[in-house]
Amino acid sequence: MATATAKRTAPADRVTGVKRIVNSELVPFSRQLASMLRAGMSLVVSLATIEEQVAHPGFRGVVTSVRETVEGGGSFSDGLTRFPKIFDDLYVNIVRSGERSGQFAEAMARLSTLLDASAKLKRKVKSALAYPTIVMTMALSIAAAMIIFVMPIFAGMFADFGQKLPGPTQFLMNTSDFIRGYWWLILIVAGGCFYAFKAWKKTDRGAFLFDRFKLRLPVFGALNQRVAVARFASIFSQMIHSGVPILDALRIVASACGNRVVGLSILEARNTVEQGEPLSRGLERKEGIPLLVVRMVAAGERSGKLDDMLDNIAQTYEDEVETMLATLTSLMEPILMAFLGVLIGGIVISMYLPIFKMSSIVGG
């Protein structure tokens, strides 16, 4: 019996499919739990009910573990802390604040709303970027196939001309020969660069510099900044609503905003708040923090309604993200069509250029 229980309550590093759980299971779990608690069901009964409905086997074990912790006299937040890869500091702190304040059901409702809004924003960004990514991948694949497989056929035909080929055609032939002769070297170098980049990005400095690079990209930099600011305002607002102390909330939101540059600015502002200064002063002239946010936070502090002002900031920047995504989507189509025309059309013209000039090549 003890063995079976130990297996059910395995720690998070033994739970399979953690990423899928966070992306697909956490939002409905939080929403369902909030609804049941608001309906007057006890926490244990609510968890047992959800446990029966969960399809993901790994997450079912997690819910079982949390239920057993509550049944054994522990708190819900205590059960969540055993799975830090699934329930992060943001989740645990909002839950714990709800438990301490006696507003557990309301805290879960706010948490489910926050997670749902964050997931929707992430889906919108991914959906908008999916189309250009697919088109670019297809274009490069077609171009590679033409250079690797079609160009050698034309090369055999051009060899019979016995004359110097046009520059673009010769370049394509040389490229084709190099790829077919050294494909293994290209794969090794590409794979090495990819894994080196991933390893560099996992370091603190690498991740910070990459996030800074994303903020400085043309057009997409502004989009990344608005997404990070919207997450900051939304998460910070919900944590204040839930009664999380402001210093703890700032520390947690700094790691949850999705950009390390913005996160560092928030941590620096936290140090200012710790010294007794207003948050707005700490956010002044910080990298990644727009002036509008500073002024709106200052207005919220003066009126004593910082949480409401943060809600307005989050809504403002989420609307701006949607507007930018719609604009990017409409602009991407003609740009991608032009790119396809230049890339594929250029290859085709280069392949047929000797034929167009056959008379001058054959005639010497």
TORROFI-524356 format. One record per residue (C-alpha): x, y, z. Coordinates in steps of 0.02 Angstrom, whole numbers, plus 50000, padded with zeros to 5 digits. Layout:
XYZ;...
***
This chain:
500005000050000;501425011850045;502255007749880;500685012049781;500515028549872;502335033049841;502085029549657;500545040549649;501375054849739;502975055249637;503845072149632;503685083649482;505315078249402;504535060949380;502895067249309;502795064249122;502215077649002;502515092749115;502515104948969;500855098248903;500115099049078;500585117349097;499975121948923;498375111548914;497835105349086;498185119449208;496905131949146;495405120049144;495945112749313;495985130049392;494335135149312;493435119349365;494105120149542;493585138449559;491825134349496;491615119749617;492245129649766;491075144149723;489645131649714;489995126749895;490885110149868;492285105849987;494075106149925;494335087249946;492725083049853;493165095549716;494895088049692;494195070349692;492915075249559;494245083349449;495375068449476;494085056849399;493905068049246;495735071549207;496275062449049;498135065649063;498865051449171;500315061849235;499205076149291;497965063949368;499375058149481;499755076249525;497945079549574;497935063549675;499505069049768;498775086149807;497125078349866;498055066349981;499045080950054;497425090150095;496625074450166;498165072050276;497925089150354;499055099450243;498535114850147;498155115349961;499675126549932;500775113950024;500215100549902;500595111849754;502365115649811;502855097549778;502665101149592;503615117449558;503775113849372;501885113649357;501335125949492;502565140449491;502825153949623;501445164449546;500165150549562;500675145249737;500755162849808;499025167749745;498315151549816;499205154049982;498575171949996;496805165849963;496975152750099;497615165550226;496285178450186;494835166050187;494455170150005;495105154149928;493705152249799;493915170249742;495805168149730;495585152549621;494355161949511;495575176249487;496975163849453;495965154549321;495535171149237;497365176349238;497965159749166;496595159849034;497005177548979;498865173548972;498535157848870;497415167448748;498745180848722;500065167548690;498925158648565;498585174848472;500445178348452;500825160448397;499365160448276;499915176748196;501705170548175;501225153248114;500775158647936;502415167647894;503405153547976;502545140247871;502735150347710;504575153847743;504905135447782;504025129847622;504945142747517;506645137747583;506225119247563;505695121747382;507255132047346;508375118747425;507515104847326;507745114347163;509595117647197;509975099847257;508925089147140;508435099546988;510025109446960;511115093946926;509955089246781;510215106346704;512085105346741;512255089846630;511365098946490;512425114646511;514025104246503;513665100846319;513725119546281;515595120146309;515515138646348;515595149446503;513935150346592;513135166246658;513655171146834;512005167246922;511905150046840;513705145846883;513395151347063;511885139647077;512895125247003;514315128147126;513075129147270;512245112947214;513915104047200;514455110047372;512825104847457;512815087647375;514665084847410;514715091447589;512945088747653;513625079247803;514745093847850;513305106147831;512215095447946;513605094248076;513945112948074;512095117348077;511755105148218;513265111448316;512715129548296;510945125148348;511465116048507;512775129248548;511445142648532;510245132948644;511615130348774;512065148848768;510235153948784;510055143148940;511385153349029;510795168749125;511825180649019;511335172148856;509485172648898;509605190848950;510535196148791;509335186348681;507825194648764;508665211548739;508925207248556;507075202848540;506605219848612;507705228748484;507045219848330;506145231048204;504255229848227;504365213448324;505325222148463;503845233448500;502705218248495;503795208748619;503855223848735;501965225748735;501695207348770;502905208048918;502125224048987;500365216848969;500895201249065;501735211749199;500205222649228;498965208249221;499935196849340;500395210849459;498595216749468;497935199449509;499255196949644;498795213349726;496945208749716;497385192149800;498285200749943;500065195649899;501305207949979;501925220249849;503765215649868;503375197049846;502235201249700;503585211449612;504865197549635;503695184549562;503055195149418;504845199349368;505135181049325;503395178549251;503295193249130;504145183348992;505635194748958;507195195549067;507595213449022;505885219249080;506055207549229;507705215449281;506895232749270;505495226649384;506755219649509;507675236249511;506015245049542;505695232749684;507315238349767;506675256249757;505025251249837;505955241949974;506825258350016;505145266950038;504995275349867;503445274049754;503435260349622;503225273149483;504865281349531;505735264649526;505065261249351;505645278049280;506915276749138;507015257949153;507385247648998;505825239848923;504605250149029;503615262948925;503365280448994;501475278048982;501585263649107;502585274349229;501315288449221;499815276849239;500615267949388;500965284949467;499135289949442;498575273549521;499705276449671;499045294149696;497225288449687;497505272949795;496855261749656;498445254149589;497635237249555;496265245149448;497555255549354;498585239849321;497025231749248;496865246649132;498695245349082;498505226749046;496955229748940;497765244148847;499305234248799;498325218448758;497285228948638;498885235948563;499565218348541;497985213148449;498075228548337;499915225548298;499595207148260;498175211648142;499275224448054;500735212448042;499625198847971;498955210347836;500705216647791;501535199647795;500575192447648;501215204247511;502965204047588;503005185047587;502335184347410;503715196247354;505005185547446;504365169847362;504395178147192;506185184247213;506845167947286;505985154947177;505875166147025;507715170547039;508205152147045;507105147746896;507775162346793;509575157646837;509245139746782;508505144946615;509665159646582;510895149346477;509455143046371;508855160746342;510615165146287;510935148746196;511295156846031;512685167846100;513415153546206;513415140746064;514055153545940;515505158246055;
***
